[in-house]
Amino acid sequence: WKLLLVNDRNTISENFEPELEDIQGAYKMDSKVAPIMRQMIADAKSQGIDLMVCSAYRPYSSQLRNFEASVSNYMQSGYSREDAEQATLRLIAAPGSSEHQTGLAADIVTPTYQGLDDGYADTDAAKWLKANAASYGFILRYPKGKEDDTHIDFEPWHYRYVGEEAAKEIMSKEICLEEYLEK
């Protein structure tokens, strides 16, 4: 379950729904992972780092709504439906191909920088996560330079649970989950 690969080539059923538990505010994750996420957030806080979850579990229906809204925005800007979908796919996973549906992924920002952009990578929160998340079993899921493997642009805020052993290897080798699973 920890190494379930969900991407544009490995989709899950729209009925897939893990057992969920609160992690922060209204956000939830898989109940096997939620206590670990809460501990990581608490440990970061004790070291002066405020981690703020801005997205976690998302059902298929929410992913579909987000995807269609993005496509619609591109089309309003003059894109064809096909071009709008392609542009959207660089930023938003198609329904059934989002890790958020697994309950194993969370988007994590900080109260002082909530932008979901490359600039987040320069924050103390992002640096702390990159240095420490593997100890909790989490990886930076979409690292810079791995877009050809993941088919997702660099997302310094997106962390995914894979277990400590896999996380430490993935992060130390600076590879992505796809590369790890190919070995």
matplotlib code that plots the C-alpha trace (Angstrom):
import matplotlib.pyplot as plt

x = [0.0, 2.9, 4.3, 1.1, 2.0, -0.7, 0.0, -1.1, -0.1, -1.3, -4.8, -7.1, -10.9, -13.1, -14.5, -11.1, -11.4, -9.0, -10.0, -9.4, -8.2, -7.7, -4.3, -4.6, -7.7, -10.2, -7.6, -7.5, -5.1, -5.1, -5.5, -2.2, -0.3, -2.2, -0.4, 3.0, 2.0, 0.8, 4.1, 6.2, 4.2, 4.6, 8.4, 8.9, 7.0, 9.2, 12.2, 10.6, 9.1, 5.4, 4.0, 0.5, -1.3, -3.3, -4.5, -4.5, -7.0, -9.2, -11.9, -12.3, -15.2, -13.1, -10.2, -12.7, -14.1, -10.5, -9.5, -12.6, -12.3, -8.7, -9.6, -12.5, -10.2, -7.7, -10.6, -11.8, -8.3, -8.7, -7.2, -8.9, -10.3, -7.4, -4.8, -6.5, -6.4, -2.7, -1.9, -4.0, -2.3, 1.1, -0.4, -3.4, -3.6, -6.5, -9.3, -8.2, -4.5, -4.0, -2.1, -4.3, -7.1, -4.9, -4.8, -1.0, -0.2, -0.3, 0.5, 2.4, 3.1, 3.8, 1.6, 4.1, 4.3, 1.3, 2.1, 2.1, 5.0, 8.8, 9.5, 8.2, 11.4, 13.4, 11.4, 12.6, 9.6, 10.5, 14.1, 13.1, 10.8, 13.5, 16.0, 13.7, 10.6, 12.3, 12.8, 9.0, 8.6, 7.7, 9.3, 9.3, 7.1, 7.7, 11.4, 12.9, 14.5, 12.2, 9.3, 10.0, 9.6, 6.6, 4.9, 4.2, 6.0, 8.2, 6.1, 8.2, 5.1, 3.8, 4.9, 3.9, 4.2, 6.2, 7.6, 10.9, 13.1, 11.9, 11.8, 15.4, 16.7, 14.6, 15.6, 19.3, 19.6, 17.5, 15.2, 11.5, 9.1, 8.9, 12.6, 12.6, 10.0, 11.8, 14.9]
y = [0.0, 2.4, 2.1, 2.3, 4.1, 6.5, 8.7, 9.3, 5.7, 4.0, 5.1, 4.1, 3.5, 6.5, 4.4, 4.1, 5.7, 5.0, 5.0, 8.6, 10.5, 14.2, 15.6, 19.4, 21.6, 20.0, 18.0, 14.2, 11.5, 7.7, 6.6, 4.6, 7.8, 10.6, 10.1, 10.2, 13.5, 15.0, 14.1, 15.5, 18.8, 18.9, 18.2, 20.9, 23.3, 22.4, 23.4, 26.8, 25.7, 26.1, 23.6, 24.2, 21.6, 23.2, 20.0, 16.3, 13.6, 14.5, 12.2, 11.5, 14.0, 16.8, 16.0, 15.9, 19.4, 20.9, 19.4, 20.6, 24.1, 24.4, 23.2, 25.7, 28.6, 27.7, 27.4, 30.9, 32.1, 30.8, 27.3, 24.4, 21.7, 19.4, 22.1, 23.1, 19.5, 19.2, 22.4, 21.4, 18.0, 19.7, 21.1, 19.0, 15.3, 13.8, 12.3, 8.8, 9.7, 11.9, 10.8, 12.9, 10.3, 7.7, 9.6, 9.3, 12.7, 16.3, 19.7, 21.5, 25.2, 27.7, 30.5, 33.1, 31.6, 29.9, 30.2, 26.9, 28.0, 27.4, 30.2, 28.0, 25.8, 28.7, 28.9, 27.5, 25.2, 23.7, 23.3, 21.6, 19.2, 18.3, 17.6, 15.8, 14.3, 11.0, 10.3, 10.2, 8.2, 11.1, 12.1, 15.2, 13.5, 15.8, 17.0, 19.4, 17.7, 14.6, 15.9, 13.4, 10.6, 11.9, 13.9, 16.6, 19.9, 20.6, 20.8, 21.6, 21.5, 18.0, 15.2, 11.6, 8.8, 5.7, 4.5, 5.3, 2.8, 3.8, 7.5, 7.5, 5.9, 8.0, 11.3, 10.4, 9.4, 12.3, 10.1, 10.0, 7.2, 6.0, 5.5, 3.8, 1.3, 0.5, -0.8]
z = [0.0, 0.8, -2.7, -4.7, -7.9, -9.1, -12.1, -15.6, -16.5, -13.4, -12.4, -9.6, -9.5, -8.9, -6.0, -4.3, -0.8, 2.1, 5.8, 6.7, 9.8, 10.5, 10.2, 10.4, 10.2, 7.9, 6.0, 6.2, 5.2, 5.2, 8.9, 8.7, 7.7, 9.6, 12.9, 11.2, 9.4, 12.6, 14.3, 11.5, 11.7, 15.5, 15.3, 12.7, 15.0, 17.9, 15.7, 14.7, 11.4, 10.7, 8.3, 7.0, 5.0, 2.1, 0.5, 1.4, 0.6, -2.4, -3.7, -7.4, -7.6, -6.3, -8.7, -11.6, -10.5, -10.2, -13.5, -15.4, -13.9, -15.1, -18.6, -18.7, -17.7, -20.5, -23.0, -21.9, -22.8, -26.3, -26.0, -27.8, -25.5, -26.4, -25.8, -22.5, -21.3, -22.2, -20.4, -17.3, -17.2, -16.5, -13.3, -12.3, -12.4, -14.3, -12.2, -11.2, -11.5, -8.5, -5.5, -3.3, -3.9, -2.2, 1.1, 1.1, -0.3, 1.1, -0.2, 2.5, 2.7, 5.5, 6.8, 5.6, 2.1, 0.7, -3.0, -4.9, -7.1, -7.4, -4.9, -2.1, -2.5, -1.0, 2.2, 5.5, 5.6, 2.2, 3.2, 6.4, 4.6, 2.0, 4.8, 7.3, 5.6, 4.7, 8.4, 8.6, 5.5, 3.1, -0.2, -2.3, -5.0, -7.9, -7.8, -10.2, -13.2, -13.0, -15.1, -17.9, -15.4, -13.4, -16.1, -13.5, -13.2, -10.1, -7.0, -3.9, -1.7, -2.6, -0.2, -0.4, 2.1, 1.0, 4.3, 5.9, 4.0, 0.5, 1.5, 2.7, -0.5, -2.8, -1.1, -0.7, -4.4, -5.5, -7.6, -8.1, -7.1, -10.7, -10.8, -7.4, -8.5, -11.8, -10.0]

ax = plt.figure().add_subplot(projection="3d")
ax.plot(x, y, z, "-o")
ax.set_aspect("equal")
plt.show()
